[in-house]
Amino acid sequence: MEHETHSPTDKLQVLVFGTGFAGQGHTDAFRATGADVVGLVGRTQSVVDDVAERMAIPFSGTNWQEALEICKPDIVSIATPGGAHYYPIKQAIAFGCHVFCDKPMTACGETALELYQLACDKGFKTAYAASFRYTPSVLHAKLLVAEGAIGEPVEVECISHFNLERDIPFGWSHRREEGGGRLNNNFTHTLSIVSSILGGRVSKVIGEVRDDLGRAPIVEGVHNFMTRRDFIPKDLDDPTLEWGASDVEWSYTVMTQHESSFATKPVSVLFKHGGLVPRFHDDHIVIYGTKGAIYLKGHYGSGELSLYEQGRGWGTVTMPEGLAATIPDVLGETEQCWHYLAREFVKDIQGEPGAPYPTFKDGSQYQMLIDIIRKNDNWTDVSHLA
């Protein structure tokens, strides 16, 4: 059925699934739009009750279907690990809700595509929170490219090294079926950034992945992804310590060709990420064009922006006041991006004009690309040449 458009004066009702950093961040983001967060669902009753009380959310529980029936939300916000997204989203669409979902959309392309098509068939709106495309520097770079500041884009370079602790407790981030892996949790953001800046989509892809972790210690009591480092065992040689096996990539190299609204030829893009290796120079994203280049400092390009102009070299550029005024005034880079996307999503639901934002169409495409990259079968054996 076609879902009715809500008037801007309607108070939208939101049900959030997830009690950790993302769930609390989504709650704040939707409240900033003027929506009411009417319920919170989590795995453990004591944890969900505590978070709901602290955040003044009236309903808390562990049964998602029951929460849908009691809270009767207009929007559901999915803030759990990716492997736990499929069934709650399917239930929410069947119940009649618009869906805001954090990345990764699901654990594989097949289920992501199914949910995208289901939402389309039912006429519900979706938002996919690969949302670092909304940092101020990335928004500024997008504007500069659109204005022709570097001519036609020809190449993009995305380089990052996270040097993550190898002994972070075993959990969803180590398991493919639970939405783990660096492609799901890093590449999704960077791909979203590049696609937004170029105003286009991937037309060709090739990639290589590597699991250079192997295993992680099994530790009880980790409920919040942001505090998982606090649970690293002090004695990693303890013979009673149990270990879980990683089955996801911790490093990847991906090359794509991107179609672009601002280029006559496909743009070459390199995505290079080392999850467990240290950086020497700054992580960065660089967009090269026929007449200049834009350098964005940081793994998601959210640091200082520098512009290279022919005859003038590198220099800083002040963000236009009109663009700066669109940035949500909240602390935290991740939180700022959630606020931006939630605002655009709610405007669309209420029938207000706004810019395009990432949806389940993007999320399903990203999961299908990740499936292709993870096959790791792009190599050509040349050993016979020796």
N, C-alpha and C positions, 0 to 999 in steps of 0.2 A: 504494500500500500504506500501511497505518497504521504510523507510526514509533513504535517502543517508547519508553516513558518511562524515563529513566535514574534510577537510584537516587541519592539525595544523596551516597552513598559512592563512586559511580563518578567516575573522573577523566575529564572530558570532554576530547576532543582537538579543537583548533582550528587551522584553516588560514587565514592572513590573506593577502588580495590587496591590495597597496599598500604602498610602502616609505616614504612621506612622513610628514607630521605625523599624519594620520589613522591610517595603518597602525600606526605606533608607539604611538599613543594607544590604539587598539583592543587591541593586544597587552598593554599594561599593564592595561587594564580587565578583560580575560578572565583574566589571571593573578591578579588580585585576587579573582576569584570562586573560585579554586582549580583552574581549568582549566589544561591543558597546551597551550601554543602550540607546535605540532609542526612548522610550516612557514611560510615566507614566500615570496610570489611577486611579482615586479615585472617591469618592461619591460627593464631593463638589467642584465645578469648582474653586472657589477662593483659596481653600486649595491646590488642585493639581497644580494649576498654580504657587503658591508661592513656593512649594517644588521643582517643576521642574525647576523653575528659579534659585533657590539657588544651585541646584545640576547640573545645566547645561545639563538638559535633553531636547532634541529638541521638542518633542511632549508631550502635556498634554491634558487630556480630561476625560469625565465621561461616555462615551459610549464604552464599551469593544469591541463589534463586529466591530464598526467603527475603533477603534484603531488597531485591528488585520489587517483590510484591508488596512489601511494607512501605518502602520509601517512594515508590512510583516516580523514579527520576526521569527527567527529560534527557539528561546527559550522564553517561558513565565515563569515569576516568580510570584507565587501567595503568597501575603503577607497580606491578609485580614483575619479577624476572620473565623474560620472553617465553620460556617454556610453559608458563602458566597463563598465557594470554588466550589461547584458542577457544576453550569452552566458555569462559566468562563472556568473551566478546560475542560468541554465537548466541548465548542465552540473552544477552542484552539486546541484540538486534531483533531476536524473536519477540522480546518483550516490548520493543518499540522505542529504542533509545538511539540518540546520536552517540558516537564513540570517539573519545580522545584517548590515544594509546601511546605509551612510551615505546622507544625502540628497544630491541628488535621487535618487529610486528608479531612474528611467531618463530618457531624453531626451524621452519623450512618454507620454501617457496610455494609448495603445493597447498598448505593450509592457509598461508597468507593470501594467495590468489582466491581461494574459496571464500574467505571472509570479505575480501574486496568486492567480489561479484555478488555476494549475499547482500551487502549493504547497498550496492547499486540497485539490485532488484527490489529491495524494500523501500528505497528512496530516502535513506538516512544519510546524514552528513558524517564524515569521519575526519579526524586529524591525526597525523603521524608525527610524533615528537622527536624526529631527528632535527633538533631545533637550534643547534649552534649557528645556523644560517642567520640568526637574528642578533648576534653580537654587534655592537656599534661599528667595529672596524670592517666586518664582513658586509654589513649593510652599506657602508661608505664605499667599499670596493665595488659592490654591485652597481651603485649609482655612477661611479667613475667609468666603469666599463660601458654602461648604457649611454653615457654622454660622449663616448669616443675618446676618452683621455689617453688610451694606449693604442688607438687604432683598432684593427681587428685582432681579437685574441687568437694566439696560435698554439700556446703551450701553457700548461699549469703543472706546478711541482708541489707536492704535499709531503713533507718529511717530519716524522715524529719518533721520539724514543722515550719510553716511559720509565724504564728501570724499575718496574714493579717488584715488590718483595716476593721472592720465590716461595716463601713459606706462609703466605696468606692462607688461612684455613680453607679447606676443600669445601666447595659449594657450587651454586648454579653457574658461576663464571667459568668453571672448569669442564662443564658438561654440555655437549652439543644439543641434546634433547631438552635441556633447560634454558636454552637461549644464550649460552656462554660463547666465549671466543672473541678475539679482537676484531674480527670482521663485523660481528653483530654489534659491538659496543664501542668501536672507534671509527671504522670505515663508514658506517651508516651516517654519522655526523659529517665526516669530511666529504663524502659523496654528495650529501645534501648541500653543503656549502658551495662546492664547485658547480653543481647543477643550477643552483640559484644565481650565482654570479654570472655564469655563462648564458643563462636563459635558455637552457637546452636539456638534452637527455643523452644517455649513453647509447651509442650505436654499435660499438664493438668493445669486447673485453678480453683480456688475457691475464692470468695471475698465477702466483705460487704462494703456498702457505707452509708453515713449519711449526711443529709443536716442540719447543725447546725447554719445556718445563717438566713434563713426565708425570709428576705426582705432587700431592699437597697433603698436609696433615689434616686428619679429621678431628674437629674440635666442636664440642657442644656449646650452645648459648649464643650463637651469632644471629641476631635478628635484624640488624641494620647494616646494610652494605658499606656505609661510610665509616663505620667503627670496626670493621673486620680486622684491621691491623692490630687492634688492641688485644686480639685473641691468639696472636702468633705464639706457639709454645716456647717457653724459655729454654727447655732442654729438648732439642731436636734429635738427640741420640737416645732418648728414653726408649727402652726396648718394648714398653707397653703401648707406645704411641701407634695408632692406626693411620694408614695412608690411603688416599683415594687416587685413582688414575685419571689424569687429564686426557680428554679425547678431542681437544679443540686446538686451533692455531693460536700461538702467542706472538708470531711475527708474520707479516705478509708483504708481498710486493705485487701491486696490481697496476696494469696499464689499461687505459680506456681511450677510445675515440669518442668525443662528445660533439653532438650537433650543437650549434649555438646560434641564437638569434642575431648575434653581432659579428658573425664570421661566415665567409663564403665557403671555407673548407673546414673539415672536421678538426677539432682542437685536440691535440695530444695531451694526455693527463697521466702523471705518475703519482701513485699513492704508495709511499714506503713507510712502514711502521714496524718498529721493534719494541714489543711490549716489555721485554726483560733486559734490554741493553741500555747502557748509559749514553746520554747525549754529550757531545763536546761543544759544538756550536748550537745556536738556538734552533728549536723546532720552528717550522715556518710553512707558509703557503705563499707561492709566488705565481702571479698571472702575467705572462709575457705576451706582448702584442707587437704589431708591425711598427708602432711608433713610440713604444714605451713599455713600462712594466709597473706592477704594483706588488710590493712586498708586505706581507702580513706576518708579524711576529707571533709565535706561539703555535702549539699543535693544532688548534682549531682557528688560527688566524685572528684571535681576539685581542692581540696586543697592538702595539703601535703600527700604524700604517705609513708606509713610505712610497712615494711616487717617483719613478724615473721618467724624465722627459728628455728628448733629444736636444742636445746642446746645453742642457742645464744640469744633467746628472740627477742623483737622488736628493730628495727633499721631503719635508713633511707637508701635509695638506690639512687645513682646518675643515672639520666636518660642517656642512651647512646647517644653519640654525633650524631650518624646517625639519631636517632629518633627525637632528639631535633631540628635537621635541617629541619624537615618536618613541623614544627609548623609555621603557618602564623604569621608574625611580625606585628600584629595589636593590638590596645587597645580594651579591653572589651572581656570577656569570650564568650558571645553570638556571637559577631561579629567574633571572631577568629574561632568559629565552623562553622559559615556560610561560611567563606572564604575557610575553608578546604573542606567542602562538595561541594561548587561550583567549586572548582578546580578539584576535582575528577570527577564530573559530566561532565565538559567541556572536560577533557581528554578523557573520554569515548566516547563522541559525536564525537571527532576528531580522534578516532581510536587509541589513545595512550594506552599502557598498564597501569593498575592501580589496586588498591585493590577494592574489592566489597564495595558498599556503599548502604545505605537504599533507597529502591525504593517504588513504589506504592504497590508492593507485601507485603512489611512490613506494610505500612500504612493501607492497607485494613485489614490485619490480626489484627492489633492493634485495629481498630475500631470494628471489630467483637468481640474481647475479651472484650472491654469496654461494648458493648451491653450485653454480658453474665453477667459481673460483676454487672451491674446496675439493673439486675433483682432482685438481693438481696434475692434470694430464696434458699440459701444454708443451712439455719438453720434447725436443728432437734429439734422439740418440746419435751422437757423432763419434762415438768411440771407435768406430771402424775406420775413421779418417787417419788415425794414428798409424 
